[in-house]
């Protein structure tokens, strides 16, 4: 009998925000995270990141879930909605508060206007957390990790942004806190997501460490850029995915991820092929798309 614990099974996830329907950029992330999990016989979960209530669009969650089904991207567990999980996030803040790792901040938006780095004004005022912004203390030291696709990343959080916001004055939980708590609660072993979140990662890793969560791996997929060099996003009106073109779009997403695409119009054959031939090492750092893809 071996005394070595069995390695944790791979668990990946796709975690869209319901701010609109999926577009081609988000399809790349969904397909990439799905195939990377399936290629190692891992689990793949879907979570709806809807803590930022004012930004949620009615019907978007249903539209996203429907599109994933049409593309054959079926999760291995129930779909989590962050809105239902506030008590978990509050418990995390409580645990940090007990160890004096967070504090209340009374600075207004206008007091901080024009500053990229929070100067720590309230760090030692011992203000109550309720009714104030809740900030996490960050260390003045260079943190590092190696991203599986984007390579070595380093950041000194104290110098680049200052103490991190975990909860807004109005009680809304920050994206950072929700993501870190949910990834740990769901047993995620590798976070696969778009490279637009790469610069949030060292802050999230620091928060996870403060909460004594297990360390996880990261793989940041390339962002899809249009021919003008703009990122595909809801803000620049990337087209919603046409469910009727699922096989064509899946082929394009696999191509964008540097993977081989079999000659077939059958969606499940295509996905099976992608999973069994998956090569993470072939994923490019950046993807440029012809305008016709929009
Ligand atoms: Zn402050």
Boltz pocket constraint, residues with backbone or C-beta under 6 A from the ligand:
constraints:
  - pocket:
      binder: B
      contacts: [[A, 104], [A, 105], [A, 106], [A, 107], [A, 120], [A, 121], [A, 122], [A, 123]]
      max_distance: 6.0
